[in-house]
């Protein structure tokens, strides 16, 4: 049930992951759903998007600070901005889309 077309073939960490993906695709087709679409809890998605935006804004602030040679608008140091980026990145990584 491999998808034909351009691109790389699917790569799996092991046989059990390949089997699980096969079963999920077959179930989706049997239920009349697109096997390449994923259902995500709305609250989890909103939390993920919020954390992604926080990270993006912190990266933008750090980029402006390093380009201009001055601190960010909030007068934060580059070290503080870096700490925020690490904090927001860790929160984003912990977000589960279930």
FENNOR-V191082 format. One line per field, one symbol per residue. ss: DSSP state (H for helix, E for strand, L for the rest). phi: phi as a letter, one per 30 degrees, with the letter a starting at -180 (. if undefined). psi: psi as a letter, one per 40 degrees, with the letter a starting at -180 (. if undefined). Layout:
# FENNOR-V191082
ss = ???
phi = ???
psi = ???
This chain:
# FENNOR-V191082
ss = LLLLLLLLLLLLLLHHHHHHHHHHHHHHHHLLLLLLLLLLLHHHHHHHHHHHHHHHHHHHHHHHHHHHLLLLLLLLLHHHHHHHHHHHHHHHHHLLLL
phi = .dddkdjdddbbdadddddddddddddddddicddccbcbdedddddddddddeddddddddddddddicddediddddddddddddddddddddccc
psi = fihiaiiiiihididdddddddddddddddeeiheeihhihddddddddddddddddddddddddddeeiiidefiiddddddddddddddddehhg.
